[in-house]
Amino acid sequence: MTRAETNTVDTRAAVRLEEVTHVYGEGQTAVVALKNANWSFASGTFTAVMGPSGSGKTTLLQCAAGLLEPSSGSVYLGDTKLTGLPEKRLAMIRRERVGFVFQSFNLMPALTAAENITLPLRLAGRSADEDWMNAIVSRAGIADRLGHRPHELSGGQQQRVAICRALVTKPGILCADEPTGALDKASSRAVLSVLRETVNDLGQSMIMVTHDPVAAAYADQVLFLVDGEIVDVMDAPTPERVAGSLTGMVGD
Ligand SMILES: Nc1ncnc2c1ncn2[C@@H]1O[C@H](COP(=O)(O)OP(=O)(O)OP(=O)(O)O)[C@@H](O)[C@H]1O
């Protein structure tokens, strides 16, 4: 058995997938995007998800984040079973316990960086934890940009604001889908360093989908998907080893 088949139930998991399968559509047009995925994302670790285009990376991330109800199987966020919960309760859990970062920054243009960051708290009727705010903002290197609006910031700075917004509720898991996809090389490295530091220094748990072996090498481990199946896992990745593993996987 390979390691990808034997990662067993971990009660300290930030997120756990049990036999998760997801099918889009039905009948002749049905697409099996994820097949019997079993994985425990350990707390306080950073996992990258890689694989050819269409291999199911975003589907896995969305199931893990409670954004997509799998066709079968179960998803746990900490001790909470997400699968089967009513949408209203799921929406509350997503708002309070899951952080999202996307390729597009999705900041509110009329709000300052500080107002964007604290928006999820205001929506939840909570006030900011000053120590936590300071910790995330200083690690993101945007402490002197908090009064700026998004159009006054570079792409990399906007993404670092989006990361702070995703972290402000102290989520159980931060889910990032191609967070550096729209950034140049230098800005990408800065964003990845921020993600890495929040794991190292603040104990954040993180899952990141990426196509970039350099980005994946910032993670503690890399899951490889092919045709909706977890086919391999790599610890202590380097860009060269990740690129080597991807070579030969179909697609891309
Ligand atoms: N809403 C949808 N309806 C139908 N099929 C979908 C839908 N979303 C994704 N798919 C299909 O499911 C499969 C997995 O898609 P997914 O987006 O998870 O892959 P991915 O690895 O993230 O791809 P990429 O690297 O190109 O973003 C693909 O074959 C895709 O075409």
The ligand as an SDF file (V2000), in Angstrom:
LIG
                    3D

 31 33  0  0  0  0  0  0  0  0999 V2000
  -19.5690   22.7100  -12.0910 N   0  0  0  0  0  0  0  0  0  0  0  0
  -19.1160   21.6960  -12.8240 C   0  0  0  0  0  0  0  0  0  0  0  0
  -19.9230   20.9970  -13.6380 N   0  0  0  0  0  0  0  0  0  0  0  0
  -19.4900   19.9670  -14.3680 C   0  0  0  0  0  0  0  0  0  0  0  0
  -18.2130   19.5210  -14.3520 N   0  0  0  0  0  0  0  0  0  0  0  0
  -17.3450   20.1760  -13.5520 C   0  0  0  0  0  0  0  0  0  0  0  0
  -17.7450   21.2880  -12.7590 C   0  0  0  0  0  0  0  0  0  0  0  0
  -16.6550   21.7320  -12.0650 N   0  0  0  0  0  0  0  0  0  0  0  0
  -15.6480   20.9230  -12.4190 C   0  0  0  0  0  0  0  0  0  0  0  0
  -16.0470   19.9960  -13.3120 N   0  0  0  0  0  0  0  0  0  0  0  0
  -15.2330   18.9180  -13.8950 C   0  0  0  0  0  0  0  0  0  0  0  0
  -14.7130   18.1400  -12.8210 O   0  0  0  0  0  0  0  0  0  0  0  0
  -13.3710   17.7680  -13.0860 C   0  0  0  0  0  0  0  0  0  0  0  0
  -12.4720   18.2880  -11.9490 C   0  0  0  0  0  0  0  0  0  0  0  0
  -12.5220   19.7080  -11.9700 O   0  0  0  0  0  0  0  0  0  0  0  0
  -11.6520   20.5900  -10.9620 P   0  0  0  0  0  0  0  0  0  0  0  0
  -11.9750   22.0180  -11.2460 O   0  0  0  0  0  0  0  0  0  0  0  0
  -11.8380   20.0880   -9.5810 O   0  0  0  0  0  0  0  0  0  0  0  0
  -10.1780   20.2320  -11.4350 O   0  0  0  0  0  0  0  0  0  0  0  0
   -8.8000   21.0220  -11.1800 P   0  0  0  0  0  0  0  0  0  0  0  0
   -7.7680   19.9700  -10.9780 O   0  0  0  0  0  0  0  0  0  0  0  0
   -8.9810   22.0250  -10.1140 O   0  0  0  0  0  0  0  0  0  0  0  0
   -8.5930   21.7240  -12.5920 O   0  0  0  0  0  0  0  0  0  0  0  0
   -7.7200   23.0170  -13.0120 P   0  0  0  0  0  0  0  0  0  0  0  0
   -6.3140   22.7190  -12.6270 O   0  0  0  0  0  0  0  0  0  0  0  0
   -7.9090   23.0740  -14.5090 O   0  0  0  0  0  0  0  0  0  0  0  0
   -8.3220   24.1910  -12.2920 O   0  0  0  0  0  0  0  0  0  0  0  0
  -13.0270   18.3370  -14.4550 C   0  0  0  0  0  0  0  0  0  0  0  0
  -13.2080   17.3230  -15.4110 O   0  0  0  0  0  0  0  0  0  0  0  0
  -14.0340   19.4530  -14.6410 C   0  0  0  0  0  0  0  0  0  0  0  0
  -14.3050   19.6670  -15.9990 O   0  0  0  0  0  0  0  0  0  0  0  0
  1  2  1  0
  2  3  1  0
  2  7  2  0
  3  4  2  0
  4  5  1  0
  5  6  2  0
  6  7  1  0
  6 10  1  0
  7  8  1  0
  8  9  2  0
  9 10  1  0
 10 11  1  0
 11 12  1  0
 11 30  1  0
 12 13  1  0
 13 14  1  0
 13 28  1  0
 14 15  1  0
 15 16  1  0
 16 17  2  0
 16 18  1  0
 16 19  1  0
 19 20  1  0
 20 21  2  0
 20 22  1  0
 20 23  1  0
 23 24  1  0
 24 25  2  0
 24 26  1  0
 24 27  1  0
 28 29  1  0
 28 30  1  0
 30 31  1  0
M  END
$$$$
